């Protein structure tokens, strides 16, 4: 079964909650951002083998470092 993307989850949540409060929308947005981060980290880890954990360029030592240095600019 294909994993639901964070943007798909957020879109479906938004459609299912048309009368949500501002606070609920912000909470759903935060959850979608966290899901996206985990999906990016999972993709990174699946692309880097255990014996080559430093990535092809040697810049990153793990998925968390990759995410932070790539997306938290």
N, CA, C and O atoms as CSV, one atom per row, in Angstrom:
chain,resi,resn,atom,element,x,y,z
A,1,UNK,N,N,0.836,-1.182,0.000
A,1,UNK,CA,C,0.000,0.000,0.000
A,1,UNK,C,C,0.882,1.248,0.000
A,1,UNK,O,O,1.875,1.320,0.725
A,2,UNK,N,N,0.522,2.190,-0.790
A,2,UNK,CA,C,1.299,3.418,-0.915
A,2,UNK,C,C,1.082,4.313,0.304
A,2,UNK,O,O,-0.039,4.452,0.794
A,3,UNK,N,N,2.159,4.911,0.779
A,3,UNK,CA,C,2.085,5.803,1.937
A,3,UNK,C,C,1.473,7.135,1.506
A,3,UNK,O,O,1.794,7.664,0.441
A,4,UNK,N,N,0.596,7.662,2.343
A,4,UNK,CA,C,-0.024,8.949,2.072
A,4,UNK,C,C,0.987,10.059,2.352
A,4,UNK,O,O,1.634,10.064,3.399
A,5,UNK,N,N,1.118,10.981,1.432
A,5,UNK,CA,C,2.055,12.083,1.637
A,5,UNK,C,C,1.471,13.075,2.639
A,5,UNK,O,O,0.264,13.103,2.881
A,6,UNK,N,N,2.337,13.871,3.203
A,6,UNK,CA,C,1.906,14.879,4.171
A,6,UNK,C,C,0.951,15.880,3.534
A,6,UNK,O,O,-0.025,16.291,4.161
A,7,UNK,N,N,1.223,16.272,2.301
A,7,UNK,CA,C,0.349,17.246,1.640
A,7,UNK,C,C,-1.012,16.633,1.349
A,7,UNK,O,O,-2.032,17.314,1.453
A,8,UNK,N,N,-1.039,15.341,0.981
A,8,UNK,CA,C,-2.323,14.670,0.756
A,8,UNK,C,C,-3.115,14.590,2.059
A,8,UNK,O,O,-4.315,14.861,2.083
A,9,UNK,N,N,-2.427,14.213,3.150
A,9,UNK,CA,C,-3.104,14.144,4.448
A,9,UNK,C,C,-3.695,15.497,4.818
A,9,UNK,O,O,-4.848,15.575,5.243
A,10,UNK,N,N,-2.916,16.562,4.659
A,10,UNK,CA,C,-3.387,17.898,5.021
A,10,UNK,C,C,-4.562,18.320,4.154
A,10,UNK,O,O,-5.533,18.886,4.657
A,11,UNK,N,N,-4.483,18.054,2.875
A,11,UNK,CA,C,-5.576,18.412,1.971
A,11,UNK,C,C,-6.860,17.686,2.377
A,11,UNK,O,O,-7.917,18.308,2.477
A,12,UNK,N,N,-6.773,16.382,2.608
A,12,UNK,CA,C,-7.958,15.615,3.000
A,12,UNK,C,C,-8.496,16.061,4.354
A,12,UNK,O,O,-9.710,16.119,4.553
A,13,UNK,N,N,-7.590,16.380,5.295
A,13,UNK,CA,C,-8.032,16.892,6.588
A,13,UNK,C,C,-8.788,18.199,6.395
A,13,UNK,O,O,-9.839,18.415,6.999
A,14,UNK,N,N,-8.251,19.062,5.556
A,14,UNK,CA,C,-8.863,20.369,5.294
A,14,UNK,C,C,-10.257,20.198,4.688
A,14,UNK,O,O,-11.191,20.895,5.084
A,15,UNK,N,N,-10.404,19.286,3.737
A,15,UNK,CA,C,-11.697,19.023,3.092
A,15,UNK,C,C,-12.692,18.458,4.107
A,15,UNK,O,O,-13.872,18.809,4.089
A,16,UNK,N,N,-12.212,17.582,4.992
A,16,UNK,CA,C,-13.085,16.955,5.992
A,16,UNK,C,C,-13.443,17.885,7.145
A,16,UNK,O,O,-14.353,17.581,7.916
A,17,UNK,N,N,-12.753,19.001,7.278
A,17,UNK,CA,C,-12.972,19.930,8.397
A,17,UNK,C,C,-13.186,21.358,7.901
A,17,UNK,O,O,-12.434,22.258,8.273
A,18,UNK,N,N,-14.209,21.577,7.061
A,18,UNK,CA,C,-14.393,22.921,6.487
A,18,UNK,C,C,-14.729,23.992,7.518
A,18,UNK,O,O,-14.534,25.180,7.259
A,19,UNK,N,N,-15.228,23.590,8.672
A,19,UNK,CA,C,-15.591,24.570,9.692
A,19,UNK,C,C,-14.635,24.519,10.884
A,19,UNK,O,O,-14.992,24.898,11.999
A,20,UNK,N,N,-13.412,24.041,10.627
A,20,UNK,CA,C,-12.419,23.980,11.689
A,20,UNK,C,C,-12.047,25.366,12.177
A,20,UNK,O,O,-12.196,26.360,11.467
A,21,UNK,N,N,-11.567,25.407,13.387
A,21,UNK,CA,C,-11.134,26.683,13.954
A,21,UNK,C,C,-9.725,27.007,13.464
A,21,UNK,O,O,-9.024,26.154,12.921
A,22,UNK,N,N,-9.343,28.225,13.666
A,22,UNK,CA,C,-7.992,28.662,13.319
A,22,UNK,C,C,-6.961,27.789,14.029
A,22,UNK,O,O,-5.968,27.374,13.432
A,23,UNK,N,N,-7.208,27.517,15.298
A,23,UNK,CA,C,-6.294,26.689,16.093
A,23,UNK,C,C,-6.200,25.273,15.510
A,23,UNK,O,O,-5.109,24.708,15.433
A,24,UNK,N,N,-7.327,24.705,15.104
A,24,UNK,CA,C,-7.329,23.360,14.513
A,24,UNK,C,C,-6.551,23.334,13.204
A,24,UNK,O,O,-5.823,22.381,12.928
A,25,UNK,N,N,-6.705,24.372,12.408
A,25,UNK,CA,C,-5.957,24.453,11.143
A,25,UNK,C,C,-4.449,24.527,11.408
A,25,UNK,O,O,-3.660,23.875,10.723
A,26,UNK,N,N,-4.061,25.316,12.394
A,26,UNK,CA,C,-2.643,25.420,12.735
A,26,UNK,C,C,-2.089,24.096,13.258
A,26,UNK,O,O,-0.965,23.718,12.925
A,27,UNK,N,N,-2.870,23.393,14.073
A,27,UNK,CA,C,-2.442,22.084,14.580
A,27,UNK,C,C,-2.291,21.077,13.441
A,27,UNK,O,O,-1.335,20.303,13.416
A,28,UNK,N,N,-3.230,21.088,12.503
A,28,UNK,CA,C,-3.157,20.175,11.353
A,28,UNK,C,C,-1.948,20.519,10.485
A,28,UNK,O,O,-1.260,19.625,9.991
A,29,UNK,N,N,-1.692,21.807,10.301
A,29,UNK,CA,C,-0.527,22.243,9.529
A,29,UNK,C,C,0.769,21.762,10.193
A,29,UNK,O,O,1.664,21.253,9.519
A,30,UNK,N,N,0.863,21.925,11.506
A,30,UNK,CA,C,2.049,21.472,12.235
A,30,UNK,C,C,2.227,19.964,12.109
A,30,UNK,O,O,3.346,19.479,11.943
A,31,UNK,N,N,1.120,19.221,12.189
A,31,UNK,CA,C,1.198,17.769,12.038
A,31,UNK,C,C,1.680,17.407,10.637
A,31,UNK,O,O,2.508,16.509,10.483
A,32,UNK,N,N,1.172,18.093,9.616
A,32,UNK,CA,C,1.598,17.824,8.235
A,32,UNK,C,C,3.080,18.137,8.051
A,32,UNK,O,O,3.783,17.403,7.356
A,33,UNK,N,N,3.563,19.217,8.665
A,33,UNK,CA,C,4.989,19.553,8.577
A,33,UNK,C,C,5.837,18.471,9.236
A,33,UNK,O,O,6.890,18.110,8.711
A,34,UNK,N,N,5.392,17.947,10.380
A,34,UNK,CA,C,6.124,16.879,11.062
A,34,UNK,C,C,6.122,15.601,10.219
A,34,UNK,O,O,7.131,14.901,10.136
A,35,UNK,N,N,4.977,15.305,9.596
A,35,UNK,CA,C,4.887,14.131,8.721
A,35,UNK,C,C,5.845,14.280,7.545
A,35,UNK,O,O,6.535,13.329,7.176
A,36,UNK,N,N,5.885,15.477,6.956
A,36,UNK,CA,C,6.772,15.728,5.824
A,36,UNK,C,C,8.229,15.528,6.221
A,36,UNK,O,O,9.006,14.925,5.480
A,37,UNK,N,N,8.593,16.035,7.390
A,37,UNK,CA,C,9.968,15.880,7.868
A,37,UNK,C,C,10.315,14.403,7.997
A,37,UNK,O,O,11.383,13.982,7.554
A,38,UNK,N,N,9.436,13.613,8.591
A,38,UNK,CA,C,9.690,12.181,8.753
A,38,UNK,C,C,9.778,11.481,7.397
A,38,UNK,O,O,10.609,10.592,7.216
A,39,UNK,N,N,8.935,11.871,6.449
A,39,UNK,CA,C,8.979,11.267,5.116
A,39,UNK,C,C,10.289,11.592,4.407
A,39,UNK,O,O,10.851,10.736,3.724
A,40,UNK,N,N,10.775,12.806,4.562
A,40,UNK,CA,C,12.048,13.196,3.953
A,40,UNK,C,C,13.194,12.423,4.605
A,40,UNK,O,O,14.085,11.928,3.915
A,41,UNK,N,N,13.170,12.323,5.929
A,41,UNK,CA,C,14.218,11.577,6.629
A,41,UNK,C,C,14.188,10.105,6.248
A,41,UNK,O,O,15.240,9.495,6.052
A,42,UNK,N,N,12.986,9.521,6.140
A,42,UNK,CA,C,12.867,8.121,5.731
A,42,UNK,C,C,13.425,7.917,4.327
A,42,UNK,O,O,14.129,6.940,4.072
A,43,UNK,N,N,13.112,8.834,3.422
A,43,UNK,CA,C,13.615,8.728,2.051
A,43,UNK,C,C,15.137,8.815,2.036
A,43,UNK,O,O,15.798,8.082,1.301
A,44,UNK,N,N,15.687,9.708,2.845
A,44,UNK,CA,C,17.143,9.830,2.933
A,44,UNK,C,C,17.752,8.527,3.426
A,44,UNK,O,O,18.701,8.009,2.837
A,45,UNK,N,N,17.196,8.002,4.514
A,45,UNK,CA,C,17.744,6.775,5.091
A,45,UNK,C,C,17.624,5.591,4.139
A,45,UNK,O,O,18.502,4.729,4.106
A,46,UNK,N,N,16.545,5.545,3.368
A,46,UNK,CA,C,16.376,4.466,2.392
A,46,UNK,C,C,17.344,4.609,1.225
A,46,UNK,O,O,17.652,3.628,0.548
A,47,UNK,N,N,17.821,5.823,0.987
A,47,UNK,CA,C,18.740,6.066,-0.118
A,47,UNK,C,C,20.203,5.924,0.250
A,47,UNK,O,O,21.064,5.881,-0.629
A,48,UNK,N,N,20.491,5.852,1.537
A,48,UNK,CA,C,21.866,5.754,2.006
A,48,UNK,C,C,22.019,4.401,2.699
A,48,UNK,O,O,21.267,4.090,3.622
A,49,UNK,N,N,22.971,3.611,2.266
A,49,UNK,CA,C,23.156,2.298,2.887
A,49,UNK,C,C,23.813,2.433,4.249
A,49,UNK,O,O,24.448,3.446,4.543
A,50,UNK,N,N,23.658,1.407,5.082
A,50,UNK,CA,C,24.242,1.439,6.430
A,50,UNK,C,C,25.750,1.628,6.399
A,50,UNK,O,O,26.304,2.331,7.244
A,51,UNK,N,N,26.417,1.009,5.434
A,51,UNK,CA,C,27.870,1.129,5.391
A,51,UNK,C,C,28.356,2.445,4.782
A,51,UNK,O,O,29.546,2.750,4.855
A,52,UNK,N,N,27.465,3.218,4.190
A,52,UNK,CA,C,27.837,4.519,3.622
A,52,UNK,C,C,26.950,5.590,4.236
A,52,UNK,O,O,26.370,6.395,3.509
A,53,UNK,N,N,26.834,5.616,5.542
A,53,UNK,CA,C,25.949,6.526,6.258
A,53,UNK,C,C,26.317,7.997,6.049
A,53,UNK,O,O,25.522,8.876,6.381
A,54,UNK,N,N,27.482,8.277,5.516
A,54,UNK,CA,C,27.890,9.669,5.353
A,54,UNK,C,C,27.457,10.261,4.015
A,54,UNK,O,O,27.902,11.350,3.654
A,55,UNK,N,N,26.600,9.566,3.277
A,55,UNK,CA,C,26.055,10.066,2.016
A,55,UNK,C,C,27.174,10.143,0.984
A,55,UNK,O,O,28.353,10.128,1.336
A,56,UNK,N,N,26.806,10.223,-0.270
A,56,UNK,CA,C,27.801,10.204,-1.349
A,56,UNK,C,C,28.764,11.375,-1.293
A,56,UNK,O,O,29.933,11.230,-1.651
A,57,UNK,N,N,28.299,12.523,-0.853
A,57,UNK,CA,C,29.166,13.695,-0.799
A,57,UNK,C,C,29.962,13.768,0.498
A,57,UNK,O,O,30.900,14.558,0.608
A,58,UNK,N,N,29.593,12.951,1.478
A,58,UNK,CA,C,30.282,12.979,2.759
A,58,UNK,C,C,29.880,14.143,3.644
A,58,UNK,O,O,30.521,14.379,4.669
A,59,UNK,N,N,28.834,14.879,3.278
A,59,UNK,CA,C,28.445,16.059,4.039
A,59,UNK,C,C,27.591,15.758,5.261
A,59,UNK,O,O,27.652,16.492,6.248
A,60,UNK,N,N,26.795,14.691,5.217
A,60,UNK,CA,C,25.833,14.429,6.274
A,60,UNK,C,C,26.133,13.099,6.952
A,60,UNK,O,O,26.524,12.131,6.299
A,61,UNK,N,N,25.947,13.063,8.258
A,61,UNK,CA,C,26.198,11.827,8.993
A,61,UNK,C,C,24.920,11.059,9.291
A,61,UNK,O,O,24.977,9.868,9.598
A,62,UNK,N,N,23.754,11.724,9.207
A,62,UNK,CA,C,22.488,11.027,9.434
A,62,UNK,C,C,21.336,11.824,8.829
A,62,UNK,O,O,21.515,12.949,8.362
A,63,UNK,N,N,20.161,11.220,8.847
A,63,UNK,CA,C,18.989,11.838,8.219
A,63,UNK,C,C,18.587,13.141,8.892
A,63,UNK,O,O,18.173,14.083,8.217
A,64,UNK,N,N,18.706,13.207,10.220
A,64,UNK,CA,C,18.349,14.431,10.940
A,64,UNK,C,C,19.239,15.585,10.510
A,64,UNK,O,O,18.748,16.691,10.285
A,65,UNK,N,N,20.532,15.349,10.392
A,65,UNK,CA,C,21.459,16.390,9.951
A,65,UNK,C,C,21.138,16.793,8.509
A,65,UNK,O,O,21.134,17.980,8.181
A,66,UNK,N,N,20.870,15.811,7.655
A,66,UNK,CA,C,20.508,16.113,6.271
A,66,UNK,C,C,19.282,17.026,6.221
A,66,UNK,O,O,19.288,18.040,5.524
A,67,UNK,N,N,18.231,16.665,6.961
A,67,UNK,CA,C,17.010,17.466,6.957
A,67,UNK,C,C,17.279,18.884,7.454
A,67,UNK,O,O,16.896,19.858,6.806
A,68,UNK,N,N,17.933,18.992,8.597
A,68,UNK,CA,C,18.174,20.308,9.187
A,68,UNK,C,C,19.007,21.205,8.284
A,68,UNK,O,O,18.708,22.392,8.149
A,69,UNK,N,N,20.031,20.665,7.675
A,69,UNK,CA,C,20.898,21.486,6.837
A,69,UNK,C,C,20.299,21.753,5.454
A,69,UNK,O,O,20.693,22.709,4.787
A,70,UNK,N,N,19.364,20.929,5.024
A,70,UNK,CA,C,18.743,21.124,3.718
A,70,UNK,C,C,17.486,21.975,3.792
A,70,UNK,O,O,17.253,22.800,2.909
A,71,UNK,N,N,16.667,21.792,4.830
A,71,UNK,CA,C,15.352,22.431,4.889
A,71,UNK,C,C,15.196,23.493,5.967
A,71,UNK,O,O,14.223,24.246,5.924
A,72,UNK,N,N,16.084,23.588,6.908
A,72,UNK,CA,C,15.956,24.592,7.974
A,72,UNK,C,C,16.874,25.778,7.722
A,72,UNK,O,O,17.658,26.159,8.591
A,73,UNK,N,N,16.778,26.347,6.562
A,73,UNK,CA,C,17.619,27.501,6.219
A,73,UNK,C,C,16.874,28.777,6.467
A,73,UNK,O,O,17.412,29.860,6.238
